[in-house]
Amino acid sequence: MTGTPISRRRFLRVASGAAAVGTLAVAADATLIEPNRPRLVRVEVPLRRLPLNFDGLTIAHLSDFHYDPHFSVTPIEAAVRIANEVNPDLVVLTGDFVTSPTLRRRSFVMGAAKQAEPCAEILRRLHARFGIWAVLGNHDAFTDPLYIEATLRRAGIQVLRNGAVPVEWRQQRFWLTGVDDVLAGSDNLEKALRGVPGTEAVVLLAHEPDFADRAATYPVDLQLSGHSHGGQVRFPLVGPVYLPKLARKYPLGLRQVGSLKLYTNPGVGTLLIPVRWNCPPEVTIITLRSSPGVVP
């Protein structure tokens, strides 16, 4: 009988010690390991209007870099390496190259915008035969979007701001379009689609994924977005701890919105705290497929 209380105390000490070790392990993984190891995710997306010549075209999709010299350099560099190893046909970047400061002093805002320079220096290593294309995110829009756009262009990254370009191959084409940031109220999809024939396939870059509800009312086949970070911390059976406005309906992965397909990338960098758990950074490789019956 005298051994029972000692055994119980020992059990409690062991259990509490195991819990502490487990907590430390999770914390280490969430702060040191998972945020710095982007995973490669491959997705096939059939598009009814995609010309046959583009069947099998690959798009590397990266998003939400939030450049920081301490916390995001490693995952951005890793994401670039992963994307280049796949040798994609096209690379798209769906915004938030910098982080907008909480205090809106001009010196803080310009300091944040200047982080686009080292970010662009890393991203300029990306290569694809149809080019590197980007749209700006809300954090870019709320710092100095003109400065960030110019910085990206100097690095060979073309920025779509309510515009469209044809992607052409062997006398066939589809259109790559991009809208300015939705949260900033700068988006104009009608302007972006001006001059795009209504019968031709359209891939849209829009930072905020919930914009898909509006984009689905236009002749758009596929929307690629970021913004959500996937929540950064996702609990099993519960989901993300927090999602920003315009990323709460379609926060992650491939979705069908009316006749529109949407893919939401969880991003490369982190925001507010440099933590990810059960939501690693991602390089998405999207392979476009021509649906059966498409007109050549």
Buried (B, 14 or more C-beta within 10 A) or exposed (E): EEEEEEEEEEEEEEEEEEEEEEEEEEEEBBBEEBBBBBEBBEBEBBBBBBBEBBBEBBBBBBBBBBBBEEBBBBBBBBBBEBBBEBEBBBBBBBBBBBBBBEEEEEEBBEEBBBBBBBBBEBBBBBBBEBBBBBBBBBBBBBBBBEBBBBBBEEBBBBBBBBBBBEBBBEEBBBBBBBBBBBBBEBBBBEBBBEEBEEEBBBBBBBBBBBBBBBBBEBBBBBBBBBBBBBBBBBEEEEBBEEBBEBBBBBBBBBBEBEEBBBBBBBBBBBBEEBBBBBBBBBBBBBBBBBEEEBEE
